[in-house]
Amino acid sequence: MKTPPGEDGNPPNGPREPRSSRWSDLGRPPLNVTALRRGLVREGGLWTEVAVVQRTGSTNSDLVARAAAGRAAEGAVLVAEEQTAGRGRLDRQWTAPPRSGLFFSVLLTPGEVPVERWGWLPLLTGVAVATGLSRTAGVDTALKWPNDLLVTVEGDERKAGGILAERAGDGGVVIGVGINVTLKENELPVPTAGSLGLAGAVSTDRDPLLRGVLRALEEWYGKWRAAGGDPGVCGLQEAYAAGCATLGRVVRAELPGDRAVVGEAVAVDGDGRLVLATGEGVQEPVGAGDIVHLRPV
């Protein structure tokens, strides 16, 4: 089998890392790509390729570029031990120490699903991540609309991960996931961040965590695709609502054009939009924006 770019643990066309440095932190061993492939890539399954690189700027950018060049097919998985230019929504930076988390992107090509339903893919991924982490880490992960993963650390709600979806050509979507696994308090980028370890995970072994998340993603993606992307038919809309920490809370939606709406988040509609009930008695659907959970007065 041809070795994918960067499979030797170095980024394509980037500076080479001395192999000994992979073991510089014995508490954070490298991922076992051979075991990951054995556990994920199978005949008739979704995942067709698993590549692990030591360091790159952004797995999303790399996989989008590969898809555009025709060098990646549906089911490609690209994992980085370290990202130097990881991105979240609104071009926010995502940084973490090497091997302290799971930083990966996948390529999906849901051609049989109407494009107007592709907006559900980040929400679907959130449900899958929460499902996989519950099974493998024993951590309850809540979802903050539209793409944040929350854990509870000493009674406080903290962000431990995020999801970013980007179009890849005409028929593909690359979905990137970042999850803080073993970050300690003194390594957190901001005080409101968290990690699975700080949330009391029963396991922080990244190999089974990644396998669990990708298997759950394959399961939910299969259901959604078989239902033609209908979130109600496949149970996705109900599952997302059940795990969404935003629903039932008063929030502020910071919208494009410097507009903000405050209201109670009462539903996620069939298009994946967050529905706010405002003080003026209006129900306003929000399709894009930054959501701030407001504390009760």
Sequence and secondary structure as in RCSB ss.txt:
>XXXX:A:sequence
MKTPPGEDGNPPNGPREPRSSRWSDLGRPPLNVTALRRGLVREGGLWTEVAVVQRTGSTNSDLVARAAAGRAAEG
AVLVAEEQTAGRGRLDRQWTAPPRSGLFFSVLLTPGEVPVERWGWLPLLTGVAVATGLSRTAGVDTALKWPNDLL
VTVEGDERKAGGILAERAGDGGVVIGVGINVTLKENELPVPTAGSLGLAGAVSTDRDPLLRGVLRALEEWYGKWR
AAGGDPGVCGLQEAYAAGCATLGRVVRAELPGDRAVVGEAVAVDGDGRLVLATGEGVQEPVGAGDIVHLRPV
>XXXX:A:secstr
    TTTTSS TTS    GGGGGS TTS    HHHHHHHH  TTSS  EEEEES BS HHHHHHHHHHTT   TT
EEEEES BSSEE GGG EE   TTSEEEEEEEE  TTS GGGGGGHHHHHHHHHHHHHHHHT    EEETTTEEE
EEETTEEEEEEEEEEEEETTTEEEEEEEEE S  GGG SSTTB  TTTTT S   HHHHHHHHHHHHHHHHHHHH
HTTT TTTTTHHHHHHHHBSSTTSEEEEEETTTEEEEEEEEEE TTS EEEEETTS EEEESS EEEE    
